[in-house]
Amino acid sequence: MNIIDSIVTQAPAITAIRREIHAHPELCFEETHTADLVARKLTEWGIPIHRGLGTTGVVGIVKNGTSKRAIGLRADMDALPMQEFNTFGHGSKIAGKMHACGHDGHTAMLLAAAQHFARNRNFDGTVYLIFQPAEEGGGGAREMIKEGLFERFPMDAVFGLHNWPGFAVGQFAVSSGPVMASSNEFKITIHGRGAHAAAPHNGLDPVPVACQMVQAFQTIISRNKKPIDAGVISVTMIHAGEATNVIPDHCELQGTVRTFTIEVLDLIEQRMREMAEHTSAAFGMKCDFSFVRNYPPTTNAVAETDFARKVMQSIVGADNVLVQEPTMGAEDFSYMLMAKPGCYGFIANGEGAHREAGHGEGPCMLHNPSYDFNDELIPLGATYWVRLAEAWFQEPTQAGVSR
C-alpha cells in the first residue's frame, strides 16, 4: 500500500483522539465535546474554521495558491443511542450512548488528513473539511445545507467515506449509481369500535384489518413495481388491545420503506395509502395514514466515482478496490449528493480481530454493541483523502465535466 509516511508517523496521536471521541459519544446535534476537540485541533494546526452550521458542525478551510476550484471532504461525528458491551479502556463512559458505527474513526481519518494538509499543501485550490453532526437520524447534512454550507463554501464536488466491516483491511469498495437506500417511516392507525370479545358483532375489530394490510402491502413489492426495481416494505410494529377479552378500539401499524429511487418510493407510498384506506373502508372503518420521508437514496455520480476509484487503486492496487454492492441502509450524505456531484466510498474495517481484550461477545458489525473502529484504517483513510484532493486539483477540469 502506498500510504503517506508522515501520516503513519502521526497515527498514534490521531488514534488517541479517536479513542477520546469513542469514550465520550454524543448523539445527534449534541456533539459539543467532539466539535470542540475538532475545532481545537484544526486551530492548533493553523487551519481556519467555521462553527455552528447544523448546530454543532465544523468546517475547516485549507487554501493554497490562486485557483478558485474547491473540493469538500466530509466526516460524520455523532454516536448512537445504545449501550456499549465493550469494557476495554476507551469504551463508552456514557450509559446508553455508543460509537457503534465508526463515526469516531471517520472524524479521526479526516483529522489526520487535515494535519497533513496543514503542513503539505501540494495543490492549487481549496479543500473544505466538513465535520458533520447528526447523521444517525437527525439529518445533519440537510441542516448544514439549509444553513448555507454550499453557499458559504462553494465547492465543485463533495466526497464521503464510511468504514465497512467484513472485508480485509487494505481494501476499498465503490460503485456509481445508488449505493444506499432511501429511509422512510409509516404509521397507520385503524379506527374500529371496541366491544366484548365474546360479542364481536357489537364492535368493529381493527385487528383483522391490520392483518389484511400487512399481507396486501407485500403485493406492492411483488405485483406493482417492476421486478428489477429494488424496494422493501417492513411492518415492524403492531400495537392493539389491552385485555384478552376486549376487542380493541384501534390498531396501530408502523414500519419502514426502503428504495433506491424516488420513482419507486412515490409508487409505494401511493399504493400503501390506497390499500390502507380502501381496506379499512371495506370493513366499515377508517384509518389515519402517515408517511414520513427521512433520507433520500445515496446516489454516486459516475465521473466522480470513476475518479475516486482511480485514487483508491493508486493506493492499494486495482485488485483491492471492490465493487460496492448497494445496501438498503440509509445515509444522509445523500442530501449532499443531491446538491453537488460526488461519491460516497467504503473502506474495509476487517472482521473484528483488531478489538482489544474486553470487547463484547457480539460481532464487530455496524450498530452492534460489540463494535469498534479499526485504528489501522486511520493512515489509509487519511492517505485517501489527501491523494483524492491532490489528484482533483491536478485534473485540467472538474471530474464532473467532460475532459
N, C-alpha and C positions, 0 to 999 in steps of 0.2 A: 504494500500500500504506500502511496505517495503522500504521507502525512507531513505537514509543516513542522520542522524540528522545534522551532520556538514555541509553538503551541503545545507540543509534548512536554517541553520543559516547564511550562506554566500550568500543566494539567493538575498537579496535586493541589495547588491553591484554588483552582476553579472547582475541583472536586469537593473541597472543604465548603465552598459557597453552596454547592448543590446540596450537600448534606445538611447545611444550616437551613436551607429552604425546606427540605424534606421534613426536618424535625419540627418546623413551625408552619404547618399547612394553613392556608386561608381560603375560604370559599369565595364564590364569585362576588365581585365588587367590594370585597373586604381585604384585598391584597396589599394592605398598607405596609406591613413589615417587609414583604417581598419587594414592593415598589421602592421603598426607602433604600433597601440594600442595592437594588439595581441602579438607582439614581446615584447613590454614593460611589459605587464602583466606576460608573461611567464618568462621573465628575473627577474622580481621582486620576483617571486616565486622560483627562483633558478633552473629553467629548461633550459638547453642548447637549443639553437635554430639554425636553418639554414634558411637563407633567399634567395630568388631570383629564386627558381625553378618556371617555368611558369610565369616569370616576377615578380609577387608580392606574390608568395606562401611562406608560413611559415611552417616549420616542427619543432615541439618540441620533444625532446628526453628525455624520462623518463626511467632510468635504475635502476635495483636493482638486487642484487645477482650475480650469475655467469652463469646462463643459457644463451644459445645462441638463445633461442626462442624469437620471436618478433611478435607483432600484430600491425596493423595500424588502426587508428580511423580517419575518415575524416569528415570535415565540409566545406561547401562552403561559400564564403564571398561576392559575388557580388550581385548587385541590378539590377533592370530592367529599361529600358528607357521609363518610363511612368509617368504621372503626378499623384501625390497622392491627393485624395479627403479629407483625414483626416486632421483636424485642431487642434487636441489635441497637448499637449506640445512637444511630441517627434516626431511629424510629420516631413516629409522631409523638410529640409531647402534649398534644391537644386531643382530648377524648372526642370521638365522633368525627374527626377530620383526618384526611389522609391524602397524600400524593400517590394515588393509585393508577394514574395514567401517564406519569412521567413528565408532567409539565415542569417540575423542578429541573429535570435534565434538559428539557428544551430551552429553558431560561439559561442554564449553565453553558450549553453549547453556543448560544448566541453571545453570551458574555465573553466567552473565550475568543470568539471571532472579533468582538469589539476591542478587546485588549490588543489583539494583533493589528487591527486597523489603526489603532491609536499610534502604533509605533512604525507601521509599514503601510503607507498609503500608495500602493502600486497601482493606481488607477486615476483617471481623469473624470470626475463626476461627483455624485453624492450618494452615499449609502445611508438609508434610513433604517435604524434598528428599532423594530416595533415590538415592544413588550406589552402584550395584550392581556387584559383581565377577562374573567367570566366567560371562558369557552364552554364550561360544563353547564349548559342550560341557560346562562344569562344573556347570551348574545352580545358579548363584549365587542366583537368585531363590528357588529351592526351599530353599536352605540358609538364606537370610535369614529366610524364613517359618518354617522349623523352629526357628530360634533366637529366635523371638518378635517378628518385625517388626510384625505387626499387633496383637499384644497390648500391646507396649510403646508403640506409636504408633498408637492406634485412629484409623482414617480411614474416611470414608463411601465413598470411591471412589479408584481409582488410575488414572493415565494414563501412557502411554509414547509416544515419538516416535522414528521411525527415518528417516534420510536415504534417498532413493531416486533413484539415477542414471537418466538417460534422459528426464526431464521438465524443463521450463524452470523456472529459479529464480523463485520467486514463486507457485508452485503447491503445494497440499496434496492429499492423497488420503486418503479414509477411507470405511469401509463397516462396517455391523453384521454380526454373524454371524462365521463362520470367515474369517480373513484370512491365516493362516499354518497350515501343516500340522503334524501330529504327526511326530516324528522317532524312528525305531526301527531297530534293527540286528538282523540274524540271522546265525548261524553254524551250518552243518551239516557234520558230519564223517561221511562214509560209510566204513564199515569193510569192506574186502574181504579178499582174500588174494593176496599178491604171487606172481608167477610169471615165468618167462621169456616174453618177448613172442612167441617162436616156438612156444610151447606154452600158449596161453591157456586150454585146457581144464583145466589143472592149477591154475588160480587162480580168483579171483572179482574181476573187473575193476570197480572203482568208477567209472571214467570214464564209460562209457555210462549208468550210473545217474544221475550228475550231469547229463548232457546231457538225460535224460528229465525230471529235476526242473525244470531251467531252463525247458523248454518248458511243462511242466504248470503251473507257477506262474502263467503268463500267463492260463491259463483261469480262474483265480480272479477276475482282473480282468474278463475278458470274459464269464464264464458264471455266476459265483457271486454276485457283488454286483450290486445294481441299477445299470443303466447311468447313471442320473443321479447316483449317488454317486461322488465322486472317490476314487481310490486308485492308488498306484504301487508296484510291486514291481520293484526293480532288483537283479539279481545282478551285483555289480561286481568280484568276485574269485573265481577258481577256481584252486586250487593242488593239483597232484598230480604225483608222479613226480620222478625224479632222473636217469634214463637212458633213452635211446630204445629200448633192448631189454629193458626191465623193466616188467612190469605192476605199478603201484604198489599198496602195501598199503592205502592210504586216499586219499580225495579230499575236499578242504575247499571249501565254498562260503560266501561272505559277501556281504552286501549291505544294502540299506536298504528300508524300507517307509514310505510317507507316506500319511496320510489326513486328512480334515477332521473326522471324528467317531470317537468311541471305539467305537461300534457296528460300523462298518466295520473298524476295527482289530481288534476281537475276532474278527470273521469271518475276516479274512485270516490272523491268527495261527493260528487253529484249523485252517483248511484247509491251510495250509502244513505244519503239523506232521503232519496226517494223510497228506498226499501224500508227504512225505519218508519217513515211517516205512513206509507201505504200498508205495511204490515200491522202497525198499530191500529189503523183505521179498519182493517179487515176484521179485527177482533173487537171493534167498538170502542177503541181507546185512542188517546192522543199521546204524543211524545214531544219532549224538548230535545233538539239536536244541536250539539255544539262541536265545531271542528276548528282546531287551532293549528295554524301552520307555524312551526318553530324555525328550523333551519332548512334552507333550500338545498338541492343537491350540490355537492362539491365537484365541479367540472373543470378539468385542466385544459388549458389551451394547447393546441397541437404544437405550434412553433416553440413556445416556452418549455413545453415538456421535452421536446427533442433537444433543446438547448441544455436543460438540466441533466438529461440522460448522458449527454456527451461529457459534461463536467464530472458526473459520478464515475463514468468509465475511465476518465483520465486519472482518477484517484485509486480505484480498486480493480480496474480491468473490466472488460465487457462481460465476462462470464459471471461477474458478481453484481451486475445490475439486472435485476429480475423484472419481469412484467408484474405489475401490481394488480392482483385480482380485485375487482370492485367489492366493497363491503357495504352491508346495509346499516352500518354505524353511521353517525352523522357528525358534522364538524362545522363550526361557524366561520371557518376560513372561507367557506362558500360565499359569504357576503362580500369578501374582498375580491374573490374571483369573478363575481358578478359586476364589480365596479372596474376592475383592472385585469388585463391579461396576466397570466401567471401559472404557477404549477405547485401542487402540493405533493411532496415526495415522502418516502418512508425509509427509515434507517433501522436495520435489524438490531434487536435488543438481546438476542440469544435465548437460550432455553431456561435460564434461571440459575445456572451453576455459579454465577458471579456473586450471588447473595451470600452475605456473611452469616456466621453462626448466629442463631437466634431468629432466623426467618420463620414465618409461619409454615404450616404444612401444606398449604394450598399451592397451586401452580403460579409461576411468575407471569401471569397474564394480565392484560389491562383490566382495570376495575375489579381486581381480585385483592382481598385484604392481605395477601402474602406477596404482593408485587413489590419490586424495587427496580429503579432505573439502573442500567449498567453503566458505571462511570467510565468504562473503557471506550464508550462511544464519544466522550467529550472531545478528544483531539480529532477524531474522524469527522464528527458533525461540524466542528468549528472549521476544519480544513475545507469541507464542502462549501460552507458559507463564504469563506474567503475566496476560494477559487471561482465560485459562481459569480461573485461581484467583479473580480478582476477580469474574468473572461467576458462578462457582459459589456464592460466598457471598452474592451478590445475589439468588439464587433463594430463593423462600419455603420450599422443601423441597429435599431432595437430588434429584439428577437421576433417580435410580432409583425415586423414589416418585411416584405419580400426583399431578398438580397439581390 
